[in-house]
Amino acid sequence: MTEEQKKTEPDTGQQKEELAAYEKLRADVKKILGEVRDTVNPDTIKSAVDRAARELKEVGGHTSETISKVANTLKKDLASAAERMGPKWEKFSDKTADLFGVWRDRGSIFLGHAAQAVGEWLREVGSKLEHQGYHTGEAIYGGTFECIACGELVTLQRPGHLPPCPKCFKTEFRRI
């Protein structure tokens, strides 16, 4: 086993904690976004993530380090979803892994404001998050990821931890 592979060996207890925290944080952000009725702007989206992370810390059960780690991953997921949405909203919840699906049935005016807010949020934080790839061991929602080193695709059907590349064993990916 190479040193690279040893670094990515799963710590089952830590991974279970991260995955539980990620799923809870994601569900809470989705719920908070669903409560938005009037004003949708970049601050609304940022506030939803910050509020959910703060509430998760207050409840306890997860370390601050774990919550910070999964909050960063969730922000990358939100930025990735915003990029994939583009101008076409017909398949809104499919393209966003249902993170923004709570807004789908709200009507065209609300949805237009939501689209603009997501775009503005992406411009504000996207450049920082864009350069942060996904790494082996991160708790993620699922989806398809491309190895930055060799282009191999890794698909997770449900939430889990990103494994090393099965082809080259490298550890950095981008969501596609």
N, C-alpha and C positions, 0 to 999 in steps of 0.2 A: 504494500500500500504506500502510495506517495505521500509526502508531507502535505500536499494540496488536499488530498482526499482525507487525511487525518483531521485537518482543520475543519472539514465540513461534516465530520461524523456527528450524527444527531445526539443532542442531550435531551433525551425523551422528556424529562421533567420540565426543563426550560422550554422546550418546544410546545409542550401541552399548555403551559402557562401563556406563552405568546399567542398561540392560536386561539385560546379562550378569550384573551384580552382583545385580540384583533376582531374576532367575531362580535363581541359585545360592543366594542367601540363602533364598528361598522353599522350594527343595528341601531345604536343610539344616534349616530349621525343621520342615518336614514329617517329615523323617527323625528328628529329635530327639523330636518329639511321638510318633512311632511307637515309640520306645524306652521310653516311659513305661509302666511295668507296674503299679505299686502306687498311688502318691500322685499324684493330679491335683488341683491347686489353682491359684490365680492366680499364685503364685510359679513353678510349673512352666511355665506359658505364658510369663511374662516371662523366665524363665531360658532357655527355648528360643530366643527371639529374641536375647537378649543373647549367649548362647553361640555361636549361628550367626554373628552379626555379628563377634564377637571372633575366631572361627576364620577368617572370610573376610579380616579385616584381617591376621592372621598369615600367611596364604598369600600375600598380596600380589597385585599385579595391578590393584588398585582403590584409589583414593584414600580416605582416611578420610572426606572430605566426601561422596563418592559413596555409601559404605557407610552413613553416617548418614542421608543423604537417602532411600535405598531402604528402610532399616530403618523410618523413620518412615512411609513409604507402606505397608509390610507391616503395621505396627501398625494403621494405619487399615483395611486389608483385614481383619485379624483382628477388629477391633471391628465392622466392618460385617457380617461373616459371623456373628458372635455375635448381633447384633441380628436378622438375617434368620432365624436358626434357630428362635427362639421355642421354645415348648414342644413342638412336633411334631418328632419325631426320625426319622420314617419315611424322609424324603428327606434325611437328614443330609448326605451328601457332595454332593448336588446343590445344596443351599442354601449350602454353605460353600465352594464352588469347590474342594472336596476338601482344603482346608487341614486340617480336622479329620477327614477321611475315614478316617485311619489308626485311629481309635477305633471306627468303625462296627460292626465284627464282634466286639467284645470281650465282649459279654454285657451284660445290663441293669444289673447293679450297677455295673460299671466305667463304663458309659455314663452312668448317673445321676450318678456322681461327676464325670465329665468335664463334663456339662451344668452342674452346679452350679459347678464351677471356672471354666468359660467365663463364666458369668453374673457371678460375683464379680469376675473379671478385668475384664469390661466395666464393671462399676460403678466399679472403681478407676481405670481409665484412660479409660473411654468418654466421660466428660464433656469431658475435654481433647481427645480425638480427634474427638468428635462435631462440634465447632465448627471443626475443620480440614477444609475441603472438599478435594477433589482439584483440582489445577491443571494447566492445559495444560503439557505437557512432562514430567509425571511418568511414570515407568515403572510400569505397572500390569499386573495379571494378565489383565485383560480384563473384560468384562461390560458392563452398561448404566449410563450416567451421564446425569444430568439437568443441563442448564445452569441455574445459579441465577438468571441474569438473565432468560431468556426461556422456560425450560421445555423447550427442544429436547432430544431424546434422542440420545445418541451411543453406539453399540454397537461394542465391539471384540471380535472373535471369539477372539483369542489375545493373549498378552502383547505389549505395545507401549507407545508413548507416547501420552498423551491429547492429541488435537488441539484447536485452538480450536473454539468452537461454530460449526458450519457456517451457522447462521442469523444470529447477531448478532456473532460473532467475539470474544465474551467468553471468559474463561479460567478461571472457577471452576465446579466441578461437585459434585454429590453422587451417590454410588452408589445405585442403586435396585434 
